[in-house]
Amino acid sequence: MSDRPGRVPALQQVPPDVVCLPDYAAHARERLDDNAWAYLAGAAADEITLRANRAAWDNLALVPRVLRRLTGGHTRVELLGRTLAHPLLLAPVAYQRLAHPDGELASAHAAAAQGAGFILSAQASTSMEDVARAVLPEAERGPLWFQLYMQHDRGFTRELVQRAEAAGYEAIVLTVDAPSHGVRDRERRAQLKLPEGVSAVNLARLPPAPRTQIDRTQSWVFDALMPDAPTWDEIDTLRSHTNLPLLLKGVMHPEDAREARRQQVAGLIVSNHGGRTLDTAAPTAWVLPRIADAVGDAMPLLVDGGIQRGTDVLKALALGARAVLIGRPYMHALATCGAIGVAHVLRVLRDELEVAMALCGCRTVADAGPQLFFEAP
């Protein structure tokens, strides 16, 4: 473990040198110890997918249109029966109190203030009920969703879903791309350990997994972990436990997207877990148009992975996404200056999106399409 000192207190305002999302990273690094930084900034193995996600958005070249009538333009989108002011949501990130003492409450308040969606992680360090009570009364808030991992105790999984519905969450987001942890070398080098007072509080009552006896001829992954991994056969069962719409997060292959369409799930989030599970997985900007071709208009698509500029958001919309999720940038902002930083991230990204739309001749997000590129990827 490094001798780097513990977390430096967050600032009370946005630093004057922060004008865009990438600017927050250096400030966050100053305030987080190696332990928290490894978890919040790291990815799997050589972190190739982490870098590729960002590069893929950069490598898409926009072809702007000019002299178009743009008066009355807006960023509104329709998503699961709601009209949102803009297509921005905060991705589920676990253990946010690693970044700031207010953790998920700060992020949820910031999202509500900016009309953005907020997806609470199953491994949140704040209870789902506390987050819901804090933001549901906000009239202009975006959607509040709960992200779920299928637990080894399926009865406990059912209880989580039903708790979320009772608390007022509006959708369940099942993460499907992490039946095991990725090989996170940065976390192992930092000897990652959650500090006292930070835990997955919503999983506190999860019964311990039965002790798995395996011998040297067996695989810890395939013989101990995979028996509890979810399968397509369980999607209908999960939906039977709730009236909430179910989205799948982590779909990257067109065949899986087609199966999800057959299963009539409510939506898909094209995601490679920010590069935190399978390193060298394809960047989401490459995958998104292929998933869009596979599902057509059957369900809304969302995407995450490396998005940090308004032009990235416009490109995602042009490739078939209805909305985007951001992750690391708002964690960096949370670590830097708490809720005000997260709110600033959302405001900056929305402003950048509007500028990008205007400069590309898009009056509404519906105007964004493959015509923004000479050749769709």
N, C-alpha and C positions, 0 to 999 in steps of 0.2 A: 504494500500500500504506500502511496506517495506521502511525503511529509507536507504536501500542500495544505495550507490552513483550511478550516471549515468554511461554510458558506458566509460570504460577506453580505451584510444587510442590503436589501433591495433599495433602490432609489425611490424618491417620492414623486418623481416626475420623469417624463421622457427625456433622455439626454439630448442636449442640443445638436450633437453630431449624428443623431439617428434620423435619417430621412426616408429610409426604405427598410423592408423586412431584413435583408442580409446584414444590415448594420447592427442588429441586436446581438449577433452571435458573439462578438468580441466582448461585449459588456456582460453577457451571461457567463462567459468563461471566467471572467474576473470574479464572479460572485459565487461560483459553484466549486466545490472540491472535486477531486478526481473521481470519487465515487459517484456523485450525482451526475457529473459531466459524462462519464462513461455510459451511464444508463440513458440519459436524455439526448445525447448527441451521437452515440455510437450505432453501429449496424453489425451485420453478420460478417464473419471471416475477414476477407481483404477489403470489404466495403465497396466492392465494385458496383453493385446495384445502387448503392447510395449515391455514388457519383454519376452513374449512368442515368438515373432518374432526372437529375438536374440537366445533364448534357442533352438529353433527348428533347426537352422543351426548348433549350437554346438553339438546337439545330433545326428547328422548324421555322422557316422564313415566311413571314407574312407578306402578302401582296396587297397593299392598301388601295382602296377606291377613293375617288375625289369628287368634289362638286355635287354631293348628294344632299338632299334635304334631311336634316337631322333634328330639327326642332321637335320638342316633345319626346325625345328619346328617354329611355329608362333601362334599368337593369333587372326589372321584375321577372320572376320565373314562377311556374306552377310546379309544385312538388308534393305528391301524395295528398292531393286535395286542398293544399294551402297555397296562397299567393305569397311569395317571399319577396322582400324588397331587393334582394340580390342573391346570387347563387353561391354564397360563401357559408361553409360550415366548419366548426372546429372538430377535428378528428379526435377519436378516443385515445387518450394518453394516460397510462397508469401512473399512480404514485405522484401526483402533481405537487404534493407537499414537499417533495424533494427539491423543487424549484423555488417554492415560496410558501411561507406558513399558511396563507389563505388557500392555497392549492386550487382544487376544483371549484370552490365557491367563487374565487376571484375570476376564473375563466368563464364560468357560467354567467356571472353578473355582466362581464364585459360583452359576451355574446348577446345577451338580452338587450343591453344598451345600444348595440349596433344592429339589432335586427337579424343577427346571424344564428344559424342552427348550432346546437351544442350536443355532442354525443358523449355521454358519460361512460367511462371505461368500467367494466366489471371489476377491475383491479384498482378502482379509485381509492384514494386515501381519505375520502369524505363519503358519508352515507348517501345513498340515492335519495332517501326521503328528505334530507337536509337540503340537497341541491334543488330538488323539485319545489320545496316550500319557498326557497329563496327566489326563484325566477318565474314560476308559473303565474303569479299575479301581474307580471309585466305585460302591458297590453301590446306593445310593439315588438315583443320578442320573436325570435325565430323558433323553429321546431326543437323539441327536447326529446332526444332518443336515448335508448340504453343499449350499450354494446355488451354482447354476451359471448363467453366461451362456454362450450359444452363441458360441464363438470363430470368427474368420474361418477359422482352420485347423481343420477338423472332426476331423482326426486328433489334434490336440492336445486338443480337447474330449473325445474318447474316452479319451485318456490321463488327463485330469483325473478323469473318472468312475471309471475303473478304479483310480486312486490312492486315491480316496475310499473305494471299496469295500474295497480291500486294507487301508486304515488302520483300518477298523472303523466307518465311518459307516453309518447305518441307513436313510437315504433320500436321494434327490437332489431338490432343489427347483430347478426351472428357472424363472428369471425371464423372463416373456414380454412385459412391458409397456414394455420399454426398448430398442427397436431403434436408437434414437439417444438421446443425452443430452437432457434437458430444457433449456430456456432459463433457466439459473440466473444471474440478474442479480446476486444477492448475491455469488456466487463470483467473477464477473467483476469486480465493483467491488473486491473484496479481492485481485484478481490471484492467485487460488489457485495455490499451488505446494506440492507435498509436501516437507517438510523432509528433510534428509539422514537416512538410516536408516529412513525410512518408505516402503514400496513394496508392490506386490502380489506378494508373494514366490512365491505358488503359480503365477503366470503368468510367472515369470522366464525360462522356456525357450520361451515362445511365439514362434514365428518371426515376424519382422516382416510386416505385411500388404503384399502387392504394391502397388507404386506405381500409383495409378489416374490415368490421363491423361484429364482432362476439359477441354473447351473452354468458352468463355463462354456457349454455347448450352445447356449441360448443367447439371444440378443436382447439387451436392455430396451432398445427402441421398439423392435417388432414384437417381442414377447411380453414386455412389461407396460409400455406406453400405448401401443397401437390398439390393444383390445378396448380401450376407453375412448378412442378417437371417434368423432361423429361420422356418419355416412349419409348418403342421400336417402336411405330408408327412414331416417329419423326426422326428416323435414316436416312431413305431415303430422307426426306426433307432436313435434314442438309447436306447430301452428295450432294444434287442438287445445293447447294449454292457455291460449290468449286470443283476444279479439283484435290485438294490435297487428298492423302490417309487419311482415318479416322481410328484411333485406339481408342479402349475403355479402359479406365483405371479404375480399381476397380472391375473387374470380379473375383468372388471367387467361384461360384457354377458351376459344370459341365453343368447343364441345361441352364444356361445363356450363357456359352461358346458355346453350340450347337446352341442356337438361334443366337448368333453373327456369327457363321459359316454360318447359313442359310441366314443371312443378308449380307454376303460377305464383312464384314469389313476387313480392311487391316491388323489388328493385335490386340492383346490383351495384356494388362499389368495386370498381376496378382498382386493385391495390396489390402491391408486392410487400406490404407491411413496412414501407419505407426502407426496404433493404435489410430489415432486421431478422428475417427468417432464412430464406434461400438466397445466398449470394450468387451472383451472375444470372439471377432471374431477369427477364426482359424488363426494360423500363416501361412504365405505364403509358407513356405517350405513344409508344409503338403499338401497344396492345389495344388501347381504347378503340380505334376505328374498326378493328377486327371484331371486337365484342359488339360494337354497334351494328355491324353488318349481320352478326349472328342472331341478334334479338329483334332488330327492326324497331317498331314502335310498341312492342309488347310490354315494356317496362322502362322506367327511368334508369339512366346510368349516372353514377357519380364516379369521381376519380380522385386519387391522391398520389403523392409521391413526387417530391421535389418542387412543388408549386410555391413560388415566392414572389411572383410579379403579376401585375394585371394582364400583361401580354400572355403569360402562361394560362391564366383563367380563360381569356378569349380563345386561345388555341384549343383548350380542352372543350369548350362549348362548340367550336367549329368541328371538332372530331367526333362529336356525338354525346358529350356529357350534358346532363341537365344542371349539375352543380359540381362544386369541387370541395375537397376537404384539405385543410392545412394542418400540419402537425408541429414539426420542430420549430418553425419561426415563432409560433405563439408561445411555445415553451421558453424560448430564449427571451421573449418579451416579458413573460411572467417572472422569470428569474431576475430580470433587470429592474422592473418597476411595478410588478404586480398587475392588478386589474387594469390600471390605466395603460400599461404597455400592451396588453392583449387587445383592449379597445382600439388603441392606436394602430396596431397591425391590421385590424379589420377595416378601419377607416381608410388607411393608406391603400390597401389592396383594392377596396371598392373604387376609390378615386382613380387609381391607376387603370382599373378595368374600364371606367368611363372614358378616360383619355384614349385608351387603345381602341375602344369601339368607335369613338368619334374620328380618330385618325385613319381607321380602316373603312369608314363609311357605313358603320352598323348603327342604326337607330335603336334597335332592340336586340336582345340576345338571339332572337329567332333569325336575325339577319346573318348570324355567324354560321358558316358552313364551309365545305371543302373549297369553295371558290376563293377563300382567303389564302390558299396555297396554290402554286402553279401545279403541283402534283400532290394529291393526298398520300400520306405515307402508308 
